[in-house]
Amino acid sequence: MSILWSLQLRCEAASVPFARRLLLGAMETAGVDPDICYDLSVALSEACANAVEHGGHGGGDAADYQVTAYMDGERCRIEVSDSGPGFDSGAPSPVLPFLPEPGAEAENGRGLMLIRKLADHVRVDNLPGAGGAVVSFDKLLKWRENAPLTAV
């Protein structure tokens, strides 16, 4: 069984726990292992928090960001895109692991590092055209015994 959902959310802090709870609810109902649920929900929270912090600059008062999640039985893939300034185009490549990890004294910048630690594959890119960034990540799923929606 496959599950796909997509949200368009306002760049407001209250949207982050909403997206996290929706993902957790879908995975728990499907029977995904609790550790996988936790890892992906934290990674999603970090990606959404980044979109809220950086993505609101491009769209004025009505700035939005998008979250798409897809579970196909073996893997969950999540994508968060915003309309902010994007990643530094002077960097050699926006693809992780080329983004530097924050130093011990840094007050920001740990979100992408956490996503990288919690997911199996991570990619960050700038959106073409008007700007914005997209963070996508995926993780292999493990299922609870007798899960209602396991892979066939």
Backbone torsions as a table, in degrees:
resi	resn	phi	psi	omega
1	MET	NA	143.5	177.0
2	SER	-115.0	145.1	175.9
3	ILE	-129.1	129.9	177.2
4	LEU	-132.8	130.6	170.9
5	TRP	-141.2	152.1	-178.8
6	SER	-139.6	138.0	-179.0
7	LEU	-126.5	146.2	167.2
8	GLN	-115.9	118.5	-172.7
9	LEU	-120.9	150.1	174.2
10	ARG	-71.3	148.5	176.3
11	CYS	-76.0	68.9	179.0
12	GLU	-131.2	145.1	-176.7
13	ALA	-56.1	-34.4	-178.0
14	ALA	-64.7	-18.8	-179.9
15	SER	-73.7	-24.1	-175.7
16	VAL	-65.0	-53.4	178.8
17	PRO	-65.8	-27.3	176.6
18	PHE	-62.1	-50.1	179.7
19	ALA	-62.3	-41.9	-179.8
20	ARG	-61.8	-45.9	-179.0
21	ARG	-65.6	-36.8	178.5
22	LEU	-63.8	-45.3	178.2
23	LEU	-63.4	-47.7	179.2
24	LEU	-58.4	-44.6	-179.9
25	GLY	-61.2	-43.3	179.6
26	ALA	-64.6	-44.9	-177.5
27	MET	-69.7	-41.8	179.7
28	GLU	-65.4	-41.1	178.5
29	THR	-63.7	-38.3	179.7
30	ALA	-72.2	-22.7	179.2
31	GLY	100.8	22.7	178.0
32	VAL	-69.6	143.3	178.1
33	ASP	-51.8	135.3	-177.3
34	PRO	-57.9	-35.1	179.1
35	ASP	-65.7	-39.1	177.5
36	ILE	-67.1	-42.6	177.2
37	CYS	-55.8	-47.1	-178.3
38	TYR	-63.3	-48.7	-178.8
39	ASP	-57.2	-48.3	-177.6
40	LEU	-69.6	-33.7	179.5
41	SER	-70.0	-36.2	175.8
42	VAL	-67.6	-44.1	178.7
43	ALA	-60.7	-42.9	177.6
44	LEU	-62.7	-43.1	179.0
45	SER	-58.5	-42.1	179.4
46	GLU	-65.4	-43.5	179.3
47	ALA	-64.3	-41.5	178.4
48	CYS	-66.7	-41.5	178.5
49	ALA	-60.8	-39.5	176.3
50	ASN	-63.4	-42.3	179.5
51	ALA	-64.0	-40.4	178.7
52	VAL	-64.8	-43.9	-176.9
53	GLU	-71.1	-44.0	-172.6
54	HIS	-104.4	-20.5	-172.4
55	GLY	-84.8	-15.1	-177.1
56	GLY	-78.5	-7.7	-173.4
57	HIS	-77.4	-22.8	-175.6
58	GLY	-90.3	-16.2	-171.6
59	GLY	-118.9	15.4	178.5
60	GLY	67.4	-149.1	-175.3
61	ASP	-67.0	-27.2	-174.5
62	ALA	-102.8	28.7	-177.2
63	ALA	-64.0	137.7	179.9
64	ASP	-125.2	166.3	167.9
65	TYR	-138.2	161.4	-175.5
66	GLN	-118.2	142.3	174.6
67	VAL	-126.0	129.0	175.1
68	THR	-128.2	132.7	177.8
69	ALA	-129.2	140.3	-179.4
70	TYR	-137.9	122.5	173.7
71	MET	-113.6	126.9	-177.2
72	ASP	-116.2	12.0	-179.5
73	GLY	103.5	-35.1	178.5
74	GLU	-110.3	-27.2	-170.1
75	ARG	-146.4	148.9	170.3
76	CYS	-115.0	129.4	178.4
77	ARG	-119.7	131.7	-178.2
78	ILE	-126.3	139.9	178.1
79	GLU	-134.4	131.7	177.4
80	VAL	-124.8	122.1	-179.4
81	SER	-127.4	148.2	-178.7
82	ASP	-136.7	178.3	-179.1
83	SER	-112.8	25.0	-179.8
84	GLY	-77.1	-162.1	-175.7
85	PRO	-74.6	-11.7	-179.2
86	GLY	81.2	-171.3	-179.9
87	PHE	-90.0	158.3	-179.8
88	ASP	-56.2	114.6	-177.6
89	SER	-73.7	-10.7	177.3
90	GLY	-82.3	-8.4	179.3
91	ALA	-70.3	153.5	-178.1
92	PRO	-58.9	-37.5	179.4
93	SER	-164.4	136.6	178.8
94	PRO	-77.3	-0.7	-177.2
95	VAL	-82.3	130.7	175.6
96	LEU	-62.9	148.5	12.7
97	PRO	-94.3	21.5	-176.5
98	PHE	-73.9	-18.3	175.4
99	LEU	-71.1	132.5	-177.7
100	PRO	-69.5	146.9	174.0
101	GLU	-79.9	145.9	-178.8
102	PRO	-68.1	150.9	176.5
103	GLY	-73.2	170.4	-177.3
104	ALA	-61.8	-28.9	-177.8
105	GLU	-92.8	-3.8	-176.5
106	ALA	-65.5	139.4	178.0
107	GLU	-91.9	-17.4	-179.2
108	ASN	-133.5	172.4	171.3
109	GLY	97.3	5.8	-179.0
110	ARG	-88.3	-12.9	-177.1
111	GLY	-60.1	-50.3	179.6
112	LEU	-65.4	-33.7	177.2
113	MET	-64.1	-42.7	177.9
114	LEU	-64.3	-44.0	178.8
115	ILE	-58.6	-44.5	179.9
116	ARG	-60.0	-37.9	-178.9
117	LYS	-74.4	-29.6	-173.4
118	LEU	-93.2	-21.5	-176.6
119	ALA	-107.5	163.3	178.1
120	ASP	-81.1	-41.0	-179.5
121	HIS	-136.1	136.3	-179.5
122	VAL	-133.7	140.9	176.0
123	ARG	-141.1	136.5	172.6
124	VAL	-123.1	139.7	-179.4
125	ASP	-146.5	161.4	168.0
126	ASN	-89.9	142.1	176.2
127	LEU	-76.8	142.0	179.0
128	PRO	-70.4	155.3	174.2
129	GLY	85.3	-116.9	-170.5
130	ALA	-68.9	-10.5	178.6
131	GLY	108.5	179.0	-177.3
132	GLY	113.8	171.0	-178.4
133	ALA	-130.4	156.9	174.2
134	VAL	-134.6	131.5	174.4
135	VAL	-115.7	122.3	177.4
136	SER	-126.4	144.2	-179.4
137	PHE	-152.4	156.1	178.1
138	ASP	-143.0	164.9	-178.6
139	LYS	-151.5	139.4	172.7
140	LEU	-66.2	139.6	-178.9
141	LEU	-93.2	143.9	167.2
142	LYS	-117.0	149.2	-174.0
143	TRP	-116.8	147.7	171.8
144	ARG	-69.3	154.6	175.1
145	GLU	-61.9	136.5	-178.9
146	ASN	61.6	32.8	178.2
147	ALA	-63.6	137.9	-175.7
148	PRO	-67.0	-28.3	-175.1
149	LEU	-122.8	38.2	-177.8
150	THR	-63.9	163.7	176.9
151	ALA	-65.4	143.2	179.5
152	VAL	-102.8	NA	NA
